[in-house]
């Protein structure tokens, strides 16, 4: 999995070095954008490996702060703009959700892992929905897709390290680390991750459940 983006990057760079200005400008731009996208993909893989190492050795430290969950969603979508570009992405965000007292970078990474997993199994131009829900006890990030879904027998296994669900013709792709890390990051905050059905009677959904704490008092002007 680490070699795949490296191979793509090397191919683009070799083409640019060998042909140079003989390649039309638009094609050169496409090669460069592809190289950037693969570099970002490789960076996510490396981050997941580092996070898994920290989780395994108890070295994951929480630097909690108050953060708007809509900001976490916006940042995660921005990081995955190239991955999500072929899909119809829907955002259902309530106007004023409660703040979360979390390590924002870790929760963002957990959401990135779930979104990337959903995108991997989505059909071309398929719908992908990210929604925020909450009640008095918890706030939920819900990501639903139109992929082949996750059989009941596999739902407990998808959070195992290095396990890759055999979903559709793209089953078995990925490192098998993303959802295991997601579970660890959310669990470190006292939360959990659950699996359910997807959109329009097909696909799957993954929900990050995070406990809510007493909201901070607004400061007077």
N, C-alpha and C positions, 0 to 999 in steps of 0.2 A: 504493500500500500504506500510506503514511503517512496518506493522507486517509481511508481506510476506518474506522479507529478514531475519528478526529476527527469524522467524519460521524455515527457512532453516538452518541458522547458528546454532540454538539450536539443531536441529536434528543431524547435523554433529558432534557437540561437544559431545552430549549424546552418540552417537555411539562410538566415540573415547574413552570416559571415561569408558564406559561399557565393551568394547571388547579389547581395548588397542592393545597389540602386536599380538593378535589373528587375527587381520585384516592384510591381506597382505600389504607389503610396498607400492605397487602401489596404492592400494585402499585407504590407509591412506593419501597418497599424493593427491589423487583426492578429498578426503573429505576436506583436508586443503585448496586446491586451490579453491574449491567451497565456503568455508567459507570466504576466502579472497575476492572473486568476489562479494559475497553478501554484505560484509562489504563496499566495494567500491560503490555498488549500493545504500546502505543505506546512505552513505556519500553524494552522489549526491542528493538524496531526501531531506536530511536535508539542504544542501546548497541551493536548490531551495526554500525551505520554508523560510530560512533566507533572501534570495534575494527578495522574494515576499513581506516580511515584510518591508524591506528597501524601496522597490519601493512604497508600499502603504502609507508609512509615509514620503515620500520625503527625506529619509535618504541615498539614493544611491549617493555617491560622486565619481566623475570621477577623477582619477589620470592618466591623459593622458601622453603618451610617444610615441616616434616613434618605430614602430614594423614592422617586415616583416610579411605579411599575411601568407606566407608559413610556418613560425614558429608556427603560431596559429593553422594551419591545422595539422602540425606534432604533436603538443602537445595534441590536441583534440583526434587524432587517437590513440595516445599512452595511454591516459586515458581510452579509450573504447576498448582496444585490446581484452579483453575477450568477450565483447558483440559482436564485429564485426568479431570474429574469424570464425564463421560458414558461413560467406558471402564472396562473391567475391568483394573486395573493389578496386575501380579504382580511381586514383588521376590524375587529369588533371591540372597541375600547369604551368603557363607560366614561362619562365626562369628568368625574372627580373620584377616582378610586382612592382608597386609603393608602398612606405611605407604608413602605416596607422598611424594617430595620434589619438590614442584611449587608453582607459583603457583596456589593453590586457587581463587581467584575466576575465573581463566581456564579452568581445567578444568571448573569448575561451569558456566560459560557455554557451553562446548562441549557438555556433556551436555544442558543446557537446549535448545540448538539442535536436537540430535538427537531429543530427546523431543518437542519441539514439531512437528518435521517428521513424526515417526511418528504423532502424534495427528491431524495435518491429513489424513493419508491413511487413517486407520482408519475402518472402518464404525461406525455407532452401536452402542454396547454391545460393541464388539469388544475382543479381548484385546490388551494391550500388556505386554510383559515387559521388565524391566530386570534385568540380572544382572551379578554380578562374577565373573570368573574370573582365575586367575593360575597361573604356573609359576615356575621359577627366574629367568627372564629378564624377564618383563613381567607387568603387570596389565592386564586388559581390562574395559572397560565395554561391555556388549552390550545393545542396544535392538532388540527385534524386534516386528513388528506383523502384523496380518492384512489389510493393505491390498491394493491391486492389484499390488504388487511393482514392481521396477525391471528393465526388459529389459536383457539383457547389453550391448546396443549403447549404452545410456545410462549405464551404471554409471561409466564413466570421466569422463563429462561433469558429473555432479551436483555435483562440487566446483568447477566453473568459476563465476566470479563472474557473478551475474545469470542463471544458468541455472536454469530451473524444469522439472522432469520432467513430462511429460504423462501422469500416472497417474490413470486413472479420470475421473469427472465433476468432480473438484476439481483436476485437473492444471492447472499454470500459476499456481496461487495462490502468494502469498508474494513476498518481495523477491528471492529467488535469492541471498541473501548468507549465510544461516545456515550451510550446510554448507561453503561456501568459507572462512568465518571459523573454523569448527570445525577444518578441515584445517590452517589456519595456526596456530591456538593449540596444537593437539596436536603439529604439526611443530616448533614452537618449543621443545618439551620433548624433542625427539628421538624422538617417536612417529609414529604413522601412523593413518589411518582406512581401514577396509575395508568392503566391501558384500557381503552374502550373502542367502540365503533367509530367509523369515520363519517364522511359526508354522503348524503343521499343513499344511505344503505350500503355503502362500500367503503373500503379503506380502513384506516385506523386513527385513533386519537391518543395522544399522550398528554397527561395533565400533571403539571408541577403544583403541588399543594404546599403553601407556605403559611405558617401561623402568623396571625396578626397580634401585635402588642399595642399597648396603650399609645395612642397617637400623641405626638409632641404638641405642646401648646403654641399657638401662633403668638409671635412677639408683637407687642404694641409698637406702633410707630412713634 
